[in-house]
Amino acid sequence: MGKLRYVVEQTFALLHHFKRLAVRWERRTELHDAFVSLACSLICWRRLNRPES
C-alpha cells in the first residue's frame, strides 16, 4: 500500500507544477480535462525521454 500511495502522491505533485491545473480557471470541464490529459502526456513523455546515465 505504501508504494502505491507514493506513486499517486508523486503524480499529484507533478501535476501541480502546471499552474493552470493547480487553480482551475476554466468554467467548462472539457477544457480542464483536456489540460489534465495534456499534462499527463507531457509527464510521461519526459519520463520516457530521460537521458541514459
trRosetta pair geometry for C-beta under 8 A, 3 or more apart (Angstrom, degrees):
i j d omega theta_ij theta_ji phi_ij phi_ji
1 4 5.9 -60 -152 39 35 110
1 5 6.2 34 154 -20 69 108
2 5 5.8 -56 -146 36 31 111
2 6 6.4 35 155 -23 65 104
3 6 5.7 -52 -151 31 32 113
3 7 6.7 33 153 -19 63 103
4 7 5.8 -54 -153 33 34 111
4 8 6.6 29 153 -16 66 106
5 8 5.8 -57 -149 38 34 110
5 9 6.2 28 156 -14 69 109
6 9 5.9 -59 -143 42 29 106
6 10 6.0 31 157 -21 65 110
7 10 5.7 -55 -144 37 27 112
7 11 6.4 30 154 -21 62 106
8 11 5.7 -54 -151 33 30 112
8 12 6.6 30 152 -17 63 103
9 12 5.7 -50 -148 36 35 112
9 13 6.4 37 152 -20 65 105
10 13 5.6 -53 -149 36 33 113
10 14 6.4 33 152 -19 65 104
11 14 5.7 -53 -148 36 32 111
11 15 6.4 31 154 -18 65 106
11 43 7.6 96 -138 150 74 164
12 15 5.7 -55 -147 37 32 111
12 16 6.4 33 154 -22 65 105
13 16 5.8 -54 -149 32 31 111
13 17 7.5 46 149 -32 58 91
14 17 5.9 -39 -166 9 40 115
14 39 8.0 152 129 161 88 104
14 43 5.2 81 149 -120 138 134
15 18 6.2 -51 -173 30 49 105
15 21 5.5 -90 168 114 90 148
15 22 7.9 152 126 -69 75 69
15 36 7.2 12 -145 -136 126 80
15 39 5.6 86 -130 135 77 140
15 40 7.6 -5 -93 -71 104 72
15 43 7.5 -51 -71 -49 65 146
16 21 7.0 -124 -102 92 35 101
16 22 4.8 72 -147 -91 74 105
18 21 4.4 49 92 14 106 112
18 22 7.1 170 87 -21 55 84
18 35 7.3 175 143 166 141 104
18 39 4.7 -96 -10 -113 160 129
19 22 5.5 -50 -147 26 40 115
19 23 7.0 -11 170 25 70 93
20 23 7.5 -78 -151 62 25 70
20 25 6.7 -71 -153 17 78 112
20 35 5.9 -102 111 -168 120 150
21 24 7.3 9 -155 -81 36 71
21 32 7.7 117 -121 -157 72 82
21 35 5.9 -170 -77 128 93 116
21 36 6.2 114 -123 -88 125 71
21 39 5.8 -21 -39 -39 151 162
24 32 5.7 11 -141 -114 111 133
26 29 7.7 150 110 -83 112 20
26 31 4.1 -145 -159 87 156 125
26 32 4.9 -163 61 -53 127 85
26 35 7.5 167 -9 -2 141 134
28 31 4.8 84 79 3 98 103
28 32 7.3 -176 97 -4 55 85
29 32 5.5 -56 -150 41 43 112
29 33 6.0 46 152 -22 73 105
30 33 5.7 -54 -147 38 30 112
30 34 6.3 34 152 -22 63 105
31 34 5.6 -53 -149 34 32 113
31 35 6.5 29 154 -16 65 104
32 35 5.8 -55 -150 37 33 109
32 36 6.4 34 152 -19 65 104
33 36 5.6 -52 -147 36 33 112
33 37 6.4 34 154 -18 65 105
34 37 5.7 -54 -149 37 31 111
34 38 6.3 32 152 -18 64 107
35 38 5.5 -51 -144 38 33 113
35 39 6.2 36 155 -20 65 105
36 39 5.7 -53 -146 37 30 111
36 40 6.4 31 154 -18 64 106
37 40 5.8 -54 -147 37 30 111
37 41 6.4 28 155 -17 64 107
38 41 5.8 -57 -147 38 30 109
38 42 6.4 30 154 -18 65 106
39 42 5.7 -54 -148 37 32 111
39 43 6.4 34 153 -20 65 104
40 43 5.7 -52 -147 35 32 113
40 44 6.4 30 154 -16 64 106
41 44 5.7 -52 -146 39 34 111
41 45 6.2 39 152 -24 65 106
42 45 5.5 -51 -143 35 32 115
42 46 6.4 31 157 -18 64 105
43 46 6.0 -55 -149 36 28 109
43 47 6.5 27 153 -18 63 108
44 47 5.7 -57 -148 37 32 111
44 48 6.2 24 158 -15 67 109
45 48 6.1 -61 -146 39 27 105
45 49 6.1 3 163 0 65 117
46 49 6.2 -69 -136 49 25 97
46 50 7.4 57 157 -61 59 77
47 50 6.5 -22 -166 -27 33 108
